[in-house]
Amino acid sequence: MAVSEKIKEYMERASWIRKMFEQGIELKSKFGPDKVFDFSLGNPNLEPPEKVKQAILEVIEDRRPGKHAYMPNAGLKETREAVANFLSKEHGMKLTWEHVIMTCGAGGGLNVALKTLLDDKDEVIVLTPYFVEYLFYINNHNGIGQLVNTNEDFSLDLKAIEAGTNEKTKAIIINSPNNPSGRVYDEPSLISLGKILLKMREKYDCTVYLLSDEPYSKLVYDGIRVPSVFKAYPYSLVITSYSKDLSLPGERIGFVAVNPEMKNWRQVVDGLTFCNRILGFVNAPALMQRILPRLQGVTVDIREYQRKRDLLSRGLSDAGYSFIMPEGAFYLFPKSPIPDDVLFVQTLLQENILAVPGMGFGTPGFFRLAYCVEDRVIEGSMEGFRRAIQKYLP
Ligand SMILES: Cc1ncc(COP(=O)(O)O)c(C=O)c1O
């Protein structure tokens, strides 16, 4: 057997992603791409802002040598400084370039952080519904993922989190705005979470690190802001990327920022830097690092995603679907009209609509729609959504 037993099993577990992708290709070739309504992938449909293209051209035009060379594993000082200055304003506390490590996207950042923190069999709390890759990432570094449910409205269930922690808990991953629910955790709940984690320190004499996965933090609607985890808990790390807010997912650029109030922050930063190297990332892509100082605070037009959210949610609500209104990210997570979400996703497929069953996020009974798509996909799908739910209405 060429592929290890473990990876074979993981590939089977994750095969619904591939199946969805393949079914999409098949439907598109059979009916034509404009007759298929693909809500399956979180691949931003908006092009990067003009300023990104301009910055790339300027960096390329600068003919000084060494631009493509190896660099310190944590990244270029000027880039780390620009990010730190931006974060200092956002979080209302002083970060320096030394608190920031540039990574290959948020996915790379999460792996670097977990590699740095986990000893074998350490536990990591993951909240359902969760981003599909978390459990694989935790296993990459010999940790054990412990699933903890959120409340019915997908807000933090603090009691469940407290009950899910023990002396082996080394970290908790939170993701706000959340993929797939769109929920943003509010400030009081983050502060309460911080208190619970500090209590753990006293109870078990161990530190639980809060990994805040925030690639959607700038994609928030209706004037909402994502509260600072740094303010809520000193042993926190922000892990994020420019994949979604600058529409650069293929360029693999992000960072990990360490809370400056963390007592042992320098040790953690050294660990992150070393793990960036030994995981084989070596450093985040040089060209992308060079454009970032010119792009702090720049985003795609977020109003576009809010408009798409409103268009889709209005249509689904009229058709009889129920869901919480997403406060951020570009996903809607409606309740399946029948308990079997896989069967309902199959029903949507008969209408040429591609969605992802909630069980893939550890939350059966729901399905996810990524609305980072052209308007015609949303508008064209509405009849199909209506017919699908009507099959199950009494
Ligand atoms: C919640 C969450 N975390 C991390 C990632 C990975 O982001 P990146 O492309 O920056 O690695 C994604 C991508 O979809 C995501 O949804």
Ligand as a Chemical Component Dictionary entry (heavy atoms), coordinates in Angstrom:
data_LIG
# 
_chem_comp.id                   LIG 
_chem_comp.type                 NON-POLYMER 
_chem_comp.pdbx_formal_charge   0 
_chem_comp.three_letter_code    LIG 
# 
loop_
_chem_comp_atom.comp_id 
_chem_comp_atom.atom_id 
_chem_comp_atom.alt_atom_id 
_chem_comp_atom.type_symbol 
_chem_comp_atom.charge 
_chem_comp_atom.model_Cartn_x 
_chem_comp_atom.model_Cartn_y 
_chem_comp_atom.model_Cartn_z 
_chem_comp_atom.pdbx_ordinal 
LIG C1 C1 C 0 -12.010 29.299 8.788 1  
LIG C2 C2 C 0 -10.875 29.206 7.837 2  
LIG N1 N1 N 0 -9.633  29.143 8.317 3  
LIG C3 C3 C 0 -8.571  29.068 7.506 4  
LIG C4 C4 C 0 -8.732  29.031 6.141 5  
LIG C5 C5 C 0 -7.521  28.930 5.269 6  
LIG O1 O1 O 0 -7.210  30.172 4.742 7  
LIG P1 P1 P 0 -5.931  30.399 3.852 8  
LIG O2 O2 O 0 -6.344  30.257 2.426 9  
LIG O3 O3 O 0 -5.482  31.770 4.162 10 
LIG O4 O4 O 0 -4.925  29.379 4.250 11 
LIG C6 C6 C 0 -10.013 29.085 5.579 12 
LIG C7 C7 C 0 -10.224 28.998 4.130 13 
LIG O5 O5 O 0 -11.291 28.834 3.611 14 
LIG C8 C8 C 0 -11.118 29.179 6.455 15 
LIG O6 O6 O 0 -12.377 29.211 6.003 16 
# 
loop_
_chem_comp_bond.comp_id 
_chem_comp_bond.atom_id_1 
_chem_comp_bond.atom_id_2 
_chem_comp_bond.value_order 
_chem_comp_bond.pdbx_ordinal 
LIG C1 C2 SING 1  
LIG C2 N1 SING 2  
LIG C2 C8 DOUB 3  
LIG N1 C3 DOUB 4  
LIG C3 C4 SING 5  
LIG C4 C5 SING 6  
LIG C4 C6 DOUB 7  
LIG C5 O1 SING 8  
LIG O1 P1 SING 9  
LIG P1 O2 DOUB 10 
LIG P1 O3 SING 11 
LIG P1 O4 SING 12 
LIG C6 C7 SING 13 
LIG C6 C8 SING 14 
LIG C7 O5 DOUB 15 
LIG C8 O6 SING 16 
# 
